[in-house]
Structures are given as structure tokens and as C-alpha cells.
Amino acid sequence: MKLKFGLALVFVLLFSVHSYAQEQESAAESAERLKMQLLEVQARESDLRARLQELDESIKPENIERSLAGVGSTRPEELREARRRQLSIQRDGVVAQLQTLETSRTRLETAIANAEALAYQQSARPPDKQQSMLAAGSRYQWMIFGGGGLAVLALGGGGALLYRRNRRKMIP
């Protein structure tokens, strides 16, 4: 009975140490993951800004005319107007994407600030007795597992020897 209680206590201790360590890592990992997402959004935003500059340059009347110089038509005004409309539609799409990315960037910056604050609070929180005991247990986790494994082997070997001895006594 004492053995079962002891093993149950060891497993509960190890599980709580593991979950506490995961909680500590999760806030910092979340902040890092959000920072990576922010970098991706910023890269996408810079690509879209470059595309917007290209479109602004292409939409100028002299550039539209230059782009259609090799195209022969009886109605060049209509071709220029169609090209201008096409570039305007593309420009409006890029502007909409930029607005969406700016909103995402703002949300990510807020989430990063919150995650960093939470990680700081978790790291700055003074450990109470239970947490310090759990932290000490996590440092020596391999020793606990090793000791538990040795105890199981010793009990198993002792049980096998006891079984053999009792079996020899029963056989006349």
C-alpha cells in the first residue's frame, strides 16, 4: 500500500513539474511565434508597398501611352482608358490588402506586447514553496526517473526471488 502511494506521489509530482515548465515556456514561445508572424506581415507589407509604387508609376498618362505604343488601334483613347481602369483596379486591390495588413500588424503588435508582459510576469513571480519544490524536482527529474526505475527493478527482482523461494518450499 505504501509503495503504491509513493509511486502515485512521484507521478503526480513529475506531472505537475512538467505542466509548470510548459506554462512558463508557453508565454515566451507565444511571444516568439507572434514576432515571427509580425516579421512575415512586415515583409508582405513592404512587397505590397513596392507593388503600389510600380502601379502609381504605371498609371501616369505618359507611361500608359508608352505601354500601348506598339498596339495599333482605330480608337487609342479607349485602349488607354481600359488600361488606366485595369491599373486602377489593381491599385485599389493592393491598397485594400495594405489596409488589411496594417490592421493585422497592429493586432500582432498588441498581442506581442501582451505575451511579453505575461512572460515577464511569469518569470518575475516569486516562487512559493510548492513551485520551488517543483522547480527543484524538474532539475533532478532524471534522478527521480532513474531512482524510480531502480526501485521497480528491485521490487520486481525481490518479488521473483520470493516467488521462487515459496515455490520451492511447496514442492516436496
N, C-alpha and C positions, 0 to 999 in steps of 0.2 A: 504494500500500500504506500509506504514511504517512497519507494522507488518510482512508482507511477506519478506521485505528487511532485517529486523532484524533477522528473523528466518534463512534466507538464509546465512547471515553473520555468525551466530552462527554455522551452519552446516559446512560451509567452514573452519572456524577456528578449529573446532573439528577434521575434516578430516585431515587438514594439521598437527595438533599436533600428531595425530595418525600415519601418514605416516613418520613424522620426527623421532618419537620414534622407529618405526620399522627399519628405516635406521640405527639408532645408534646401535640397538641390532643386526642387521644382520651381521655386520662385526665381532663383538665379538662372536656371535653364530657360524659363519662360521669358525672362528679360533678354537673354541672348538670342532666342528664337525670334522675338519681336524685332530686335535690332537687325537681324538678317533680312526679315521681311521689309523693314524700312529701307535698307540699302537697295533691295530689289525695286521697290516703288520709286526711289530716287533715281535709279538708273533708267527705269522706264520713263519717268517724267523728263529726264534730260533728253532721251531719244525723241520723245514727242515734241519737246520744245525745238529741237533741231529740225524735225519734220515741219513744224509750224513756220519756222523761218524760211524753209525751202518753198512752202506753199505761198507765203506772203511775197516772196520774190517772184515766183512763177505767175502770180495773179496780176502783176503790173501789166498795163496795156502793151508796153513795148516788148515784154517777154512773151506774152500771148501771141502777138503778131509774129515774132521771131520763130516761135514754135510751129506756127502754121504757114511759114513761108514756102515750104516745099509742096503744100497741098493746093491744088488748083480747084477753084470753085467759081460758079457764077454769082454766089452770094457769100462773100467772105465775112460780111458783118454777122451773119447768122452763125458761121463757124466760130468766130471769135467769141460771140455771146454764149454759145454752147460750151466752149472751152472754159470761159470765165465762170459759168454756172457750175460746171464739173469741179473746178478748183475750189470754188466757194463751198460746195457741199463737203468736199474732203477737208477743207479748213475747219468748217463747223464741227465735223466729226472729231477732229483732233482736239479742238477746243473743249468739246464735251468730255473727251477722255481725260484731258488735263484737269478739268474741274473734279472729275471723279477721283483721280489720283491724288489731288490736293486734299480732298476730304479724307481719303484713306490715310494719307501721310499724317494729317492732323490727328486722326484717331489712333494711329500707331504710336505717335509721339506721346500722346496721353497715356496709352496702355503701357508704354515703356517706363514712363515716369512712375506710374502706379506699381508696376512689377519691381522696379528698383527700390522703391520705398518699402514695399513688402519684404524684399530680400534683406534690406538693411535692418528693418525691424526684427526680422527673424534672427539675423546674425548678432544684433545688439542686445537681444533679450537675455537677461541674466538667467542662467540655468538654475532651475530649482533642484532639489535633491534627487528627485526621480529622473529628471533629464540628465543630470550629471552622472548618475548611476548608469543610465542607458548609454551615454556617450562613452563612459569607461568600458562598458560591455562591448561597444562596437569596436573599440581599439583591440580588444582581446578576443574578438569573435572567433578567430581561427583556433585559439586555445580552447575556447568553450566547445567548439565542434570536435576538436581532437580529443579533449577530455571526455566528452560525451560518447564519442566513438569507442574510446578505450574502455569506458565503463560498460558499454553494451557488449563489447567483446569479452570482457572479464566475466560479466554475468552469464553470458551465453556459454563460455567455457566452463564456468563453475557449475552451471546447470547441467551441462553434458556429463561432467565428472560425477556429479551427484546422481544422475540418472544411471550411469554405468555401475556405480557402487551399489545402489539399491537393487539393480537388476541382478548383479552377481549374488547378492545375499538371498534373493528369492529362488535362484536356481540351485537345487541341491547337488 
